[in-house]
Amino acid sequence: MENEIKSIVIQNILESIPVGILVINPDGEIVKTNRAASQILGYAGNMLQGKGWGDLFIFGTDNLDFNQVFIDVIREKRVNLCRNVDYVTPDGSTLHLSLTTSFLAEDDKTAAIVVLIHDMTEIHHAYEREKLALEEKHRVQQQRAESLERLALAVAHQIRNPVTAIGGFANLTLKQPDVNVHMVGYLKNILSDAGRLEDIVRAVSGYAGLKPAVLVRTPLREVVEGAKGRLEEKAVQQTRKVSWGIRMDMEYGEIDPDLFSLALDEIFLNSLEAFDGGEAFIAVHAFEEADGFCLRIEDKGGGILEKDMPYIFDPFFTTKAVGVGMGLCRAHRIISEHRGHMEVRSNPGKGTEVLIRIL
């Protein structure tokens, strides 16, 4: 009587959960199932109970990936094997399922295979729609960016020649032996401002001239270490020190190594300049995400004021006494070229965190 009650309770629990469950014995017979499994797999009532797994699913070529999960868990004797697969129901509908399978053994013999089935079709479709929307948004942004790049290059070219001439004539005049002493200060100001204009022209040309990203499988540590080395060289020139905390939980990423290195150079430099004095500390953590990877870069510097946060990716925005203000703008553009997303969080006085997500 007690066993009967226990069996009823177990069956009621199985029937009440929205996740499909199959328990398959060593002979391939489905000995335990629930209503959710039948509904997801497209079979009426308790049709699955007592049927052979091979009789139901192994024939035909529509569900090769679905069947392979069962084969792999048996062959590899895996526990908690998780895989996302497409599944074609008997009426021809295609679902996207998440299968979690476990191989159960008793006395070195197969006791059963337990399969948990989640119907992820709606989530998968929502993800695909979001992906298409992001791709369309990226395409529109790319078209706008290309138009702006052509305009920026044309303007930079038109500005460069007169600025060079102005700076050159001012310099020549300063070198004249009979230059009016009262004009020296004005001429030096002209030279300084001409130099600043040249810096802006170079920055605009560099931004507009960025090549499209060509993604290849790249060792991430190699790219991070390269950017680290270049920043340390700049720190030495400024008689400053940098300490690091680098943690790489994944080896490779689909990136353009040259462009991604440029983005890291800009971000690392901003982190270094966030420290007014003393030793700078920069932490880097790379880790895998569902459809790509994330790179987190943190510093404990001065942070970014809340009033400045909306403008940090704008061209020419800078809070520095010397600088053009194209660094984060260029880094943001590069990450967009990777169809990625760059997010900056900051706590004034405590530090800044940059998250780079590449899908």
C-alpha positions, 0 to 999 in steps of 0.5 A, spaced: 500 500 500 505 504 501 509 503 495 502 504 491 501 511 494 508 513 493 508 511 486 501 515 485 505 521 488 511 521 484 506 520 478 502 526 480 509 530 481 511 528 474 504 530 471 504 537 474 511 540 472 512 543 465 518 539 463 518 533 459 521 527 462 523 520 459 526 514 463 528 509 458 530 502 461 536 498 458 532 495 453 530 502 450 523 501 453 520 508 455 518 506 463 516 513 465 514 519 462 509 525 463 504 529 459 509 534 458 513 530 454 507 527 450 505 534 448 512 537 446 514 531 442 507 531 439 504 524 441 497 523 444 496 521 451 500 516 454 502 513 447 509 514 449 509 509 455 511 502 454 514 504 447 521 503 445 525 509 444 528 506 437 521 505 435 518 512 436 524 516 434 530 512 430 527 511 423 527 517 418 532 523 417 528 528 420 531 528 427 538 525 427 541 531 432 535 529 437 537 521 436 544 523 437 543 525 444 541 519 446 546 515 442 552 519 445 549 519 453 549 511 452 556 511 449 559 516 453 555 514 459 555 521 461 551 525 466 548 531 465 549 532 458 546 538 455 544 540 448 540 544 444 537 540 438 531 541 433 526 536 433 520 535 427 514 532 430 509 527 427 505 532 424 511 536 421 512 542 426 519 544 427 521 545 435 527 547 438 528 543 444 533 543 450 535 536 452 538 534 459 540 527 459 543 523 464 546 516 464 544 512 471 548 506 473 547 500 478 553 495 480 556 497 473 550 496 469 546 501 465 540 502 470 536 507 466 537 514 462 533 520 464 531 525 459 529 532 461 525 536 455 524 543 455 521 546 449 525 552 447 521 554 441 518 561 443 525 563 446 529 561 440 524 564 435 524 571 440 532 570 439 532 570 432 527 575 431 532 580 436 538 577 432 535 579 425 533 586 428 540 587 431 543 585 424 538 590 420 540 596 425 547 594 424 546 595 417 543 602 417 548 604 422 553 601 417 550 605 412 550 612 416 557 611 418 560 610 411 556 616 409 559 620 415 566 617 414 566 619 407 564 626 409 569 626 415 575 624 410 573 630 405 573 635 411 579 633 414 583 633 407 580 640 406 582 642 413 589 639 413 592 643 407 591 650 410 592 648 417 599 646 415 600 652 411 598 657 417 603 653 422 608 653 417 608 660 416 607 662 423 614 657 425 618 661 419 616 668 422 618 666 429 625 664 426 626 671 423 631 675 426 627 681 426 621 678 428 617 683 433 618 681 440 610 683 441 608 678 436 612 672 439 606 670 443 601 671 438 605 667 433 606 661 439 599 661 440 598 660 432 603 654 432 599 651 438 592 652 435 595 649 429 598 643 432 591 642 436 587 642 429 592 637 426 591 633 432 584 633 430 585 632 423 589 626 424 584 623 429 578 624 424 582 621 419 584 615 423 577 614 425 574 615 418 579 610 415 578 604 420 578 598 416 572 593 416 573 588 421 575 581 419 573 576 424 578 570 425 579 565 431 584 569 435 587 567 442 584 572 446 590 572 451 595 574 446 591 580 444 590 582 451 597 581 453 599 585 447 595 591 449 598 590 456 605 591 454 604 597 449 600 601 455 606 599 460 611 602 455 607 609 455 606 608 463 614 608 463 615 614 459 610 617 464 614 614 470 608 611 472 607 604 474 601 599 472 599 593 476 594 588 473 589 582 475 588 578 468 583 572 468 582 568 462 576 563 462 576 562 455 582 561 450 579 564 443 574 569 440 572 571 433 575 578 433 579 582 428 585 582 432 588 588 429 582 592 430 580 589 437 587 591 439 586 598 438 580 598 442 583 595 448 589 600 447 584 606 448 580 603 453 587 601 457 589 608 456 583 611 459 584 606 465 591 609 466 589 616 465 583 615 471 589 615 476 591 622 478 597 619 481 600 612 484 600 605 482 594 604 477 591 597 477 587 594 471 583 588 472 581 584 465 576 578 465 574 574 459 569 569 460 564 565 455 557 567 454 551 564 451 552 566 444 559 569 444 564 572 450 565 578 454 571 582 456 570 586 463 575 591 464 575 594 471 580 600 474 580 603 481 581 610 478 577 617 479 571 614 475 566 618 470 562 624 473 554 622 472 553 628 468 559 626 463 556 619 462 551 620 456 557 623 452 563 619 453 562 615 446 561 622 442 566 624 438 571 630 441 568 629 448 574 630 453 575 632 460 582 632 459 586 638 459 590 635 453 586 630 448 582 630 442 576 626 445 576 620 440 579 614 444 572 611 447 569 613 440 573 609 436 573 603 441 566 604 441 566 604 433 571 598 433 566 594 437 560 595 433 564 593 427 564 586 431 557 586 431 558 587 439 556 591 444 560 596 449 557 598 456 561 603 461 559 603 468 562 608 473 562 610 480 565 617 481 571 616 486 571 609 486 573 606 479 570 604 472 568 598 469 567 597 461 564 591 459 565 588 451 560 583 449 561 580 442 556 575 440 
